[in-house]
Amino acid sequence: MSSQESKTAYWKENLRYLTILLSIWFLVSYVFGIFLVDQLNTIKFFGFKLGFWFAQQGSMYVFVILIFVYVKLMNKLDKKYGVNE
């Protein structure tokens, strides 16, 4: 694989990771926290309405988890393409 092909493959895989992780973030923070809040409020989670929990805390927890997942995925990708530190 040439250097340019390697860079292109690396970037495409990186964009695929970003698309998946940002889609999860969008789903949790906007869809669950704003659009589906009334439906989710019928479910209790740790004593709170689930829609309220997603809007207030859940989306932040998921965002922090997604950061750690992205770091792990990028470290793995860097090793795969030989650009790790």
Biopython code that builds the backbone (N, CA, C, O; Angstrom):
import numpy as np
from Bio.PDB.StructureBuilder import StructureBuilder

atoms = [
    (1, "MET", "N", (0.854, -1.178, 0.000)),
    (1, "MET", "CA", (0.000, 0.000, 0.000)),
    (1, "MET", "C", (0.900, 1.240, 0.000)),
    (1, "MET", "O", (1.803, 1.358, 0.828)),
    (2, "SER", "N", (0.650, 2.152, -0.923)),
    (2, "SER", "CA", (1.464, 3.359, -0.992)),
    (2, "SER", "C", (1.133, 4.296, 0.162)),
    (2, "SER", "O", (0.144, 4.113, 0.871)),
    (3, "SER", "N", (1.975, 5.292, 0.332)),
    (3, "SER", "CA", (1.794, 6.249, 1.423)),
    (3, "SER", "C", (0.473, 7.003, 1.283)),
    (3, "SER", "O", (-0.232, 7.207, 2.271)),
    (4, "GLN", "N", (0.137, 7.413, 0.074)),
    (4, "GLN", "CA", (-1.105, 8.147, -0.155)),
    (4, "GLN", "C", (-2.321, 7.254, 0.086)),
    (4, "GLN", "O", (-3.304, 7.690, 0.685)),
    (5, "GLU", "N", (-2.254, 6.012, -0.378)),
    (5, "GLU", "CA", (-3.367, 5.076, -0.154)),
    (5, "GLU", "C", (-3.540, 4.795, 1.329)),
    (5, "GLU", "O", (-4.664, 4.669, 1.815)),
    (6, "SER", "N", (-2.440, 4.696, 2.042)),
    (6, "SER", "CA", (-2.475, 4.462, 3.481)),
    (6, "SER", "C", (-3.115, 5.641, 4.209)),
    (6, "SER", "O", (-3.933, 5.454, 5.110)),
    (7, "LYS", "N", (-2.739, 6.854, 3.812)),
    (7, "LYS", "CA", (-3.316, 8.057, 4.426)),
    (7, "LYS", "C", (-4.818, 8.141, 4.149)),
    (7, "LYS", "O", (-5.599, 8.492, 5.034)),
    (8, "THR", "N", (-5.216, 7.817, 2.919)),
    (8, "THR", "CA", (-6.629, 7.851, 2.555)),
    (8, "THR", "C", (-7.424, 6.813, 3.342)),
    (8, "THR", "O", (-8.514, 7.104, 3.833)),
    (9, "ALA", "N", (-6.877, 5.599, 3.463)),
    (9, "ALA", "CA", (-7.566, 4.543, 4.213)),
    (9, "ALA", "C", (-7.671, 4.912, 5.689)),
    (9, "ALA", "O", (-8.702, 4.676, 6.319)),
    (10, "TYR", "N", (-6.608, 5.488, 6.238)),
    (10, "TYR", "CA", (-6.608, 5.923, 7.632)),
    (10, "TYR", "C", (-7.692, 6.973, 7.866)),
    (10, "TYR", "O", (-8.450, 6.893, 8.833)),
    (11, "TRP", "N", (-7.756, 7.951, 6.976)),
    (11, "TRP", "CA", (-8.734, 9.031, 7.129)),
    (11, "TRP", "C", (-10.162, 8.522, 6.973)),
    (11, "TRP", "O", (-11.054, 8.952, 7.704)),
    (12, "LYS", "N", (-10.390, 7.604, 6.021)),
    (12, "LYS", "CA", (-11.737, 7.054, 5.837)),
    (12, "LYS", "C", (-12.185, 6.291, 7.079)),
    (12, "LYS", "O", (-13.337, 6.406, 7.497)),
    (13, "GLU", "N", (-11.282, 5.515, 7.668)),
    (13, "GLU", "CA", (-11.632, 4.772, 8.870)),
    (13, "GLU", "C", (-11.884, 5.716, 10.045)),
    (13, "GLU", "O", (-12.782, 5.487, 10.854)),
    (14, "ASN", "N", (-11.091, 6.766, 10.128)),
    (14, "ASN", "CA", (-11.283, 7.776, 11.169)),
    (14, "ASN", "C", (-12.646, 8.451, 11.014)),
    (14, "ASN", "O", (-13.360, 8.632, 12.001)),
    (15, "LEU", "N", (-13.007, 8.817, 9.808)),
    (15, "LEU", "CA", (-14.309, 9.446, 9.564)),
    (15, "LEU", "C", (-15.461, 8.495, 9.871)),
    (15, "LEU", "O", (-16.512, 8.930, 10.341)),
    (16, "ARG", "N", (-15.276, 7.207, 9.611)),
    (16, "ARG", "CA", (-16.309, 6.225, 9.932)),
    (16, "ARG", "C", (-16.512, 6.163, 11.445)),
    (16, "ARG", "O", (-17.649, 6.131, 11.916)),
    (17, "TYR", "N", (-15.422, 6.144, 12.207)),
    (17, "TYR", "CA", (-15.525, 6.170, 13.672)),
    (17, "TYR", "C", (-16.244, 7.430, 14.150)),
    (17, "TYR", "O", (-17.136, 7.363, 14.995)),
    (18, "LEU", "N", (-15.847, 8.568, 13.605)),
    (18, "LEU", "CA", (-16.464, 9.834, 14.000)),
    (18, "LEU", "C", (-17.957, 9.852, 13.686)),
    (18, "LEU", "O", (-18.756, 10.312, 14.502)),
    (19, "THR", "N", (-18.333, 9.363, 12.530)),
    (19, "THR", "CA", (-19.741, 9.339, 12.135)),
    (19, "THR", "C", (-20.566, 8.480, 13.087)),
    (19, "THR", "O", (-21.651, 8.880, 13.509)),
    (20, "ILE", "N", (-20.056, 7.309, 13.423)),
    (20, "ILE", "CA", (-20.778, 6.414, 14.330)),
    (20, "ILE", "C", (-20.894, 7.035, 15.717)),
    (20, "ILE", "O", (-21.980, 7.058, 16.296)),
    (21, "LEU", "N", (-19.786, 7.538, 16.252)),
    (21, "LEU", "CA", (-19.807, 8.089, 17.606)),
    (21, "LEU", "C", (-20.642, 9.361, 17.702)),
    (21, "LEU", "O", (-21.352, 9.555, 18.689)),
    (22, "LEU", "N", (-20.570, 10.222, 16.703)),
    (22, "LEU", "CA", (-21.390, 11.436, 16.718)),
    (22, "LEU", "C", (-22.870, 11.113, 16.531)),
    (22, "LEU", "O", (-23.728, 11.825, 17.053)),
    (23, "SER", "N", (-23.175, 10.055, 15.796)),
    (23, "SER", "CA", (-24.569, 9.624, 15.657)),
    (23, "SER", "C", (-25.118, 9.143, 16.994)),
    (23, "SER", "O", (-26.261, 9.437, 17.346)),
    (24, "ILE", "N", (-24.305, 8.407, 17.731)),
    (24, "ILE", "CA", (-24.724, 7.963, 19.070)),
    (24, "ILE", "C", (-24.940, 9.170, 19.967)),
    (24, "ILE", "O", (-25.936, 9.235, 20.688)),
    (25, "TRP", "N", (-24.014, 10.131, 19.931)),
    (25, "TRP", "CA", (-24.149, 11.336, 20.750)),
    (25, "TRP", "C", (-25.418, 12.102, 20.383)),
    (25, "TRP", "O", (-26.141, 12.557, 21.269)),
    (26, "PHE", "N", (-25.694, 12.248, 19.091)),
    (26, "PHE", "CA", (-26.898, 12.939, 18.637)),
    (26, "PHE", "C", (-28.153, 12.221, 19.126)),
    (26, "PHE", "O", (-29.092, 12.852, 19.611)),
    (27, "LEU", "N", (-28.160, 10.905, 18.994)),
    (27, "LEU", "CA", (-29.309, 10.118, 19.426)),
    (27, "LEU", "C", (-29.574, 10.315, 20.912)),
    (27, "LEU", "O", (-30.716, 10.539, 21.315)),
    (28, "VAL", "N", (-28.541, 10.235, 21.721)),
    (28, "VAL", "CA", (-28.714, 10.325, 23.176)),
    (28, "VAL", "C", (-29.060, 11.752, 23.608)),
    (28, "VAL", "O", (-29.981, 11.952, 24.400)),
    (29, "SER", "N", (-28.334, 12.737, 23.098)),
    (29, "SER", "CA", (-28.533, 14.094, 23.610)),
    (29, "SER", "C", (-29.742, 14.798, 23.006)),
    (29, "SER", "O", (-30.485, 15.459, 23.731)),
    (30, "TYR", "N", (-29.957, 14.676, 21.713)),
    (30, "TYR", "CA", (-31.064, 15.393, 21.088)),
    (30, "TYR", "C", (-32.340, 14.569, 21.005)),
    (30, "TYR", "O", (-33.403, 15.018, 21.434)),
    (31, "VAL", "N", (-32.236, 13.375, 20.459)),
    (31, "VAL", "CA", (-33.442, 12.570, 20.252)),
    (31, "VAL", "C", (-34.032, 12.138, 21.591)),
    (31, "VAL", "O", (-35.220, 12.342, 21.844)),
    (32, "PHE", "N", (-33.191, 11.533, 22.462)),
    (32, "PHE", "CA", (-33.702, 11.079, 23.762)),
    (32, "PHE", "C", (-33.958, 12.244, 24.706)),
    (32, "PHE", "O", (-34.950, 12.243, 25.435)),
    (33, "GLY", "N", (-33.081, 13.232, 24.700)),
    (33, "GLY", "CA", (-33.190, 14.333, 25.655)),
    (33, "GLY", "C", (-34.176, 15.424, 25.288)),
    (33, "GLY", "O", (-34.605, 16.177, 26.163)),
    (34, "ILE", "N", (-34.553, 15.535, 24.005)),
    (34, "ILE", "CA", (-35.441, 16.612, 23.583)),
    (34, "ILE", "C", (-36.700, 16.079, 22.893)),
    (34, "ILE", "O", (-37.817, 16.368, 23.322)),
    (35, "PHE", "N", (-36.516, 15.307, 21.832)),
    (35, "PHE", "CA", (-37.655, 14.898, 21.016)),
    (35, "PHE", "C", (-38.502, 13.796, 21.650)),
    (35, "PHE", "O", (-39.726, 13.819, 21.525)),
    (36, "LEU", "N", (-37.883, 12.842, 22.318)),
    (36, "LEU", "CA", (-38.622, 11.721, 22.894)),
    (36, "LEU", "C", (-38.777, 11.836, 24.403)),
    (36, "LEU", "O", (-39.090, 10.851, 25.073)),
    (37, "VAL", "N", (-38.561, 13.024, 24.938)),
    (37, "VAL", "CA", (-38.572, 13.197, 26.383)),
    (37, "VAL", "C", (-39.915, 12.823, 27.000)),
    (37, "VAL", "O", (-39.938, 12.211, 28.068)),
    (38, "ASP", "N", (-41.011, 13.162, 26.377)),
    (38, "ASP", "CA", (-42.331, 12.848, 26.944)),
    (38, "ASP", "C", (-42.581, 11.342, 26.995)),
    (38, "ASP", "O", (-43.115, 10.832, 27.980)),
    (39, "GLN", "N", (-42.194, 10.632, 25.935)),
    (39, "GLN", "CA", (-42.367, 9.185, 25.931)),
    (39, "GLN", "C", (-41.445, 8.522, 26.949)),
    (39, "GLN", "O", (-41.848, 7.579, 27.630)),
    (40, "LEU", "N", (-40.214, 9.010, 27.054)),
    (40, "LEU", "CA", (-39.258, 8.412, 27.994)),
    (40, "LEU", "C", (-39.588, 8.744, 29.442)),
    (40, "LEU", "O", (-39.195, 8.010, 30.349)),
    (41, "ASN", "N", (-40.301, 9.835, 29.668)),
    (41, "ASN", "CA", (-40.660, 10.206, 31.043)),
    (41, "ASN", "C", (-41.634, 9.228, 31.688)),
    (41, "ASN", "O", (-41.840, 9.276, 32.900)),
    (42, "THR", "N", (-42.229, 8.353, 30.907)),
    (42, "THR", "CA", (-43.115, 7.334, 31.484)),
    (42, "THR", "C", (-42.320, 6.209, 32.141)),
    (42, "THR", "O", (-42.892, 5.382, 32.851)),
    (43, "ILE", "N", (-41.000, 6.167, 31.909)),
    (43, "ILE", "CA", (-40.118, 5.135, 32.474)),
    (43, "ILE", "C", (-39.298, 5.751, 33.595)),
    (43, "ILE", "O", (-38.767, 6.852, 33.449)),
    (44, "LYS", "N", (-39.194, 5.046, 34.708)),
    (44, "LYS", "CA", (-38.391, 5.516, 35.848)),
    (44, "LYS", "C", (-36.993, 4.895, 35.784)),
    (44, "LYS", "O", (-36.845, 3.715, 35.465)),
    (45, "PHE", "N", (-35.960, 5.706, 36.092)),
    (45, "PHE", "CA", (-34.570, 5.247, 36.107)),
    (45, "PHE", "C", (-33.898, 5.839, 37.336)),
    (45, "PHE", "O", (-33.717, 7.055, 37.407)),
    (46, "PHE", "N", (-33.529, 5.024, 38.291)),
    (46, "PHE", "CA", (-32.958, 5.467, 39.567)),
    (46, "PHE", "C", (-33.845, 6.502, 40.256)),
    (46, "PHE", "O", (-33.345, 7.438, 40.881)),
    (47, "GLY", "N", (-35.143, 6.333, 40.140)),
    (47, "GLY", "CA", (-36.091, 7.232, 40.783)),
    (47, "GLY", "C", (-36.420, 8.485, 39.995)),
    (47, "GLY", "O", (-37.253, 9.279, 40.431)),
    (48, "PHE", "N", (-35.795, 8.683, 38.855)),
    (48, "PHE", "CA", (-36.047, 9.862, 38.014)),
    (48, "PHE", "C", (-36.740, 9.426, 36.730)),
    (48, "PHE", "O", (-36.616, 8.278, 36.304)),
    (49, "LYS", "N", (-37.461, 10.341, 36.129)),
    (49, "LYS", "CA", (-38.037, 10.069, 34.821)),
    (49, "LYS", "C", (-36.894, 9.931, 33.823)),
    (49, "LYS", "O", (-35.956, 10.728, 33.844)),
    (50, "LEU", "N", (-36.962, 8.930, 32.952)),
    (50, "LEU", "CA", (-35.865, 8.633, 32.043)),
    (50, "LEU", "C", (-35.563, 9.787, 31.086)),
    (50, "LEU", "O", (-34.394, 10.071, 30.822)),
    (51, "GLY", "N", (-36.582, 10.450, 30.566)),
    (51, "GLY", "CA", (-36.358, 11.587, 29.673)),
    (51, "GLY", "C", (-35.628, 12.713, 30.376)),
    (51, "GLY", "O", (-34.718, 13.319, 29.809)),
    (52, "PHE", "N", (-36.022, 12.997, 31.608)),
    (52, "PHE", "CA", (-35.352, 14.018, 32.406)),
    (52, "PHE", "C", (-33.904, 13.619, 32.656)),
    (52, "PHE", "O", (-33.002, 14.451, 32.558)),
    (53, "TRP", "N", (-33.678, 12.338, 32.982)),
    (53, "TRP", "CA", (-32.323, 11.864, 33.264)),
    (53, "TRP", "C", (-31.425, 12.032, 32.046)),
    (53, "TRP", "O", (-30.294, 12.498, 32.179)),
    (54, "PHE", "N", (-31.912, 11.655, 30.840)),
    (54, "PHE", "CA", (-31.118, 11.827, 29.624)),
    (54, "PHE", "C", (-30.811, 13.296, 29.381)),
    (54, "PHE", "O", (-29.688, 13.642, 29.014)),
    (55, "ALA", "N", (-31.784, 14.151, 29.578)),
    (55, "ALA", "CA", (-31.587, 15.579, 29.314)),
    (55, "ALA", "C", (-30.607, 16.202, 30.313)),
    (55, "ALA", "O", (-29.844, 17.094, 29.942)),
    (56, "GLN", "N", (-30.613, 15.755, 31.560)),
    (56, "GLN", "CA", (-29.803, 16.392, 32.593)),
    (56, "GLN", "C", (-28.454, 15.722, 32.817)),
    (56, "GLN", "O", (-27.451, 16.415, 32.994)),
    (57, "GLN", "N", (-28.403, 14.394, 32.813)),
    (57, "GLN", "CA", (-27.166, 13.715, 33.159)),
    (57, "GLN", "C", (-26.724, 12.681, 32.134)),
    (57, "GLN", "O", (-25.537, 12.577, 31.826)),
    (58, "GLY", "N", (-27.648, 11.936, 31.620)),
    (58, "GLY", "CA", (-27.322, 10.810, 30.755)),
    (58, "GLY", "C", (-26.518, 11.186, 29.538)),
    (58, "GLY", "O", (-25.578, 10.483, 29.169)),
    (59, "SER", "N", (-26.876, 12.288, 28.907)),
    (59, "SER", "CA", (-26.149, 12.683, 27.701)),
    (59, "SER", "C", (-24.705, 13.063, 28.029)),
    (59, "SER", "O", (-23.809, 12.828, 27.217)),
    (60, "MET", "N", (-24.468, 13.641, 29.193)),
    (60, "MET", "CA", (-23.094, 13.974, 29.584)),
    (60, "MET", "C", (-22.282, 12.712, 29.856)),
    (60, "MET", "O", (-21.125, 12.612, 29.447)),
    (61, "TYR", "N", (-22.895, 11.744, 30.549)),
    (61, "TYR", "CA", (-22.193, 10.484, 30.815)),
    (61, "TYR", "C", (-21.847, 9.774, 29.515)),
    (61, "TYR", "O", (-20.732, 9.282, 29.342)),
    (62, "VAL", "N", (-22.800, 9.725, 28.615)),
    (62, "VAL", "CA", (-22.561, 9.064, 27.330)),
    (62, "VAL", "C", (-21.474, 9.802, 26.556)),
    (62, "VAL", "O", (-20.634, 9.158, 25.928)),
    (63, "PHE", "N", (-21.464, 11.122, 26.582)),
    (63, "PHE", "CA", (-20.445, 11.897, 25.880)),
    (63, "PHE", "C", (-19.053, 11.586, 26.424)),
    (63, "PHE", "O", (-18.116, 11.413, 25.645)),
    (64, "VAL", "N", (-18.903, 11.512, 27.727)),
    (64, "VAL", "CA", (-17.597, 11.192, 28.328)),
    (64, "VAL", "C", (-17.180, 9.769, 27.951)),
    (64, "VAL", "O", (-16.012, 9.527, 27.644)),
    (65, "ILE", "N", (-18.116, 8.841, 27.974)),
    (65, "ILE", "CA", (-17.810, 7.466, 27.567)),
    (65, "ILE", "C", (-17.376, 7.431, 26.104)),
    (65, "ILE", "O", (-16.440, 6.715, 25.750)),
    (66, "LEU", "N", (-18.055, 8.204, 25.252)),
    (66, "LEU", "CA", (-17.693, 8.254, 23.828)),
    (66, "LEU", "C", (-16.286, 8.810, 23.629)),
    (66, "LEU", "O", (-15.591, 8.392, 22.702)),
    (67, "ILE", "N", (-15.856, 9.730, 24.465)),
    (67, "ILE", "CA", (-14.493, 10.258, 24.374)),
    (67, "ILE", "C", (-13.491, 9.141, 24.626)),
    (67, "ILE", "O", (-12.522, 8.996, 23.880)),
    (68, "PHE", "N", (-13.715, 8.348, 25.675)),
    (68, "PHE", "CA", (-12.810, 7.244, 25.973)),
    (68, "PHE", "C", (-12.836, 6.173, 24.879)),
    (68, "PHE", "O", (-11.799, 5.599, 24.546)),
    (69, "VAL", "N", (-14.001, 5.910, 24.330)),
    (69, "VAL", "CA", (-14.110, 4.947, 23.231)),
    (69, "VAL", "C", (-13.332, 5.464, 22.018)),
    (69, "VAL", "O", (-12.623, 4.697, 21.366)),
    (70, "TYR", "N", (-13.460, 6.746, 21.714)),
    (70, "TYR", "CA", (-12.743, 7.324, 20.574)),
    (70, "TYR", "C", (-11.233, 7.236, 20.776)),
    (70, "TYR", "O", (-10.504, 6.917, 19.837)),
    (71, "VAL", "N", (-10.760, 7.513, 21.975)),
    (71, "VAL", "CA", (-9.322, 7.418, 22.256)),
    (71, "VAL", "C", (-8.837, 5.993, 22.032)),
    (71, "VAL", "O", (-7.792, 5.777, 21.417)),
    (72, "LYS", "N", (-9.593, 5.026, 22.528)),
    (72, "LYS", "CA", (-9.215, 3.619, 22.366)),
    (72, "LYS", "C", (-9.199, 3.227, 20.886)),
    (72, "LYS", "O", (-8.264, 2.577, 20.417)),
    (73, "LEU", "N", (-10.246, 3.631, 20.156)),
    (73, "LEU", "CA", (-10.312, 3.314, 18.730)),
    (73, "LEU", "C", (-9.177, 3.970, 17.950)),
    (73, "LEU", "O", (-8.595, 3.351, 17.059)),
    (74, "MET", "N", (-8.863, 5.212, 18.279)),
    (74, "MET", "CA", (-7.801, 5.914, 17.552)),
    (74, "MET", "C", (-6.427, 5.341, 17.874)),
    (74, "MET", "O", (-5.576, 5.267, 16.988)),
    (75, "ASN", "N", (-6.190, 4.935, 19.109)),
    (75, "ASN", "CA", (-4.922, 4.286, 19.438)),
    (75, "ASN", "C", (-4.753, 2.994, 18.645)),
    (75, "ASN", "O", (-3.671, 2.698, 18.138)),
    (76, "LYS", "N", (-5.840, 2.233, 18.546)),
    (76, "LYS", "CA", (-5.824, 0.998, 17.765)),
    (76, "LYS", "C", (-5.585, 1.297, 16.281)),
    (76, "LYS", "O", (-4.810, 0.606, 15.620)),
    (77, "LEU", "N", (-6.255, 2.328, 15.768)),
    (77, "LEU", "CA", (-6.090, 2.713, 14.365)),
    (77, "LEU", "C", (-4.675, 3.214, 14.094)),
    (77, "LEU", "O", (-4.090, 2.893, 13.059)),
    (78, "ASP", "N", (-4.124, 3.998, 15.015)),
    (78, "ASP", "CA", (-2.759, 4.495, 14.857)),
    (78, "ASP", "C", (-1.761, 3.345, 14.781)),
    (78, "ASP", "O", (-0.843, 3.366, 13.961)),
    (79, "LYS", "N", (-1.939, 2.349, 15.630)),
    (79, "LYS", "CA", (-1.044, 1.178, 15.601)),
    (79, "LYS", "C", (-1.204, 0.412, 14.295)),
    (79, "LYS", "O", (-0.221, -0.065, 13.728)),
    (80, "LYS", "N", (-2.428, 0.295, 13.821)),
    (80, "LYS", "CA", (-2.702, -0.432, 12.575)),
    (80, "LYS", "C", (-1.961, 0.194, 11.389)),
    (80, "LYS", "O", (-1.436, -0.516, 10.532)),
    (81, "TYR", "N", (-1.925, 1.532, 11.350)),
    (81, "TYR", "CA", (-1.303, 2.239, 10.247)),
    (81, "TYR", "C", (0.120, 2.722, 10.550)),
    (81, "TYR", "O", (0.737, 3.401, 9.729)),
    (82, "GLY", "N", (0.631, 2.373, 11.723)),
    (82, "GLY", "CA", (2.014, 2.695, 12.053)),
    (82, "GLY", "C", (2.278, 4.162, 12.324)),
    (82, "GLY", "O", (3.381, 4.642, 12.064)),
    (83, "VAL", "N", (1.309, 4.878, 12.834)),
    (83, "VAL", "CA", (1.508, 6.298, 13.140)),
    (83, "VAL", "C", (1.377, 6.572, 14.635)),
    (83, "VAL", "O", (1.186, 7.714, 15.053)),
    (84, "ASN", "N", (1.485, 5.493, 15.447)),
    (84, "ASN", "CA", (1.359, 5.693, 16.893)),
    (84, "ASN", "C", (2.638, 6.304, 17.458)),
    (84, "ASN", "O", (3.709, 6.230, 16.856)),
    (85, "GLU", "N", (2.487, 6.906, 18.630)),
    (85, "GLU", "CA", (3.632, 7.584, 19.246)),
    (85, "GLU", "C", (4.461, 6.620, 20.056)),
    (85, "GLU", "O", (5.466, 7.015, 20.646)),
]
sb = StructureBuilder()
sb.init_structure("model")
sb.init_model(0)
sb.init_chain("A")
sb.init_seg("    ")
for serial, (resi, resn, name, xyz) in enumerate(atoms, 1):
    if name == "N":
        sb.init_residue(resn, " ", resi, " ")
    sb.init_atom(name, np.array(xyz, "f"), 0.0, 1.0, " ", f" {name:<3s}", serial, name[0])
structure = sb.get_structure()
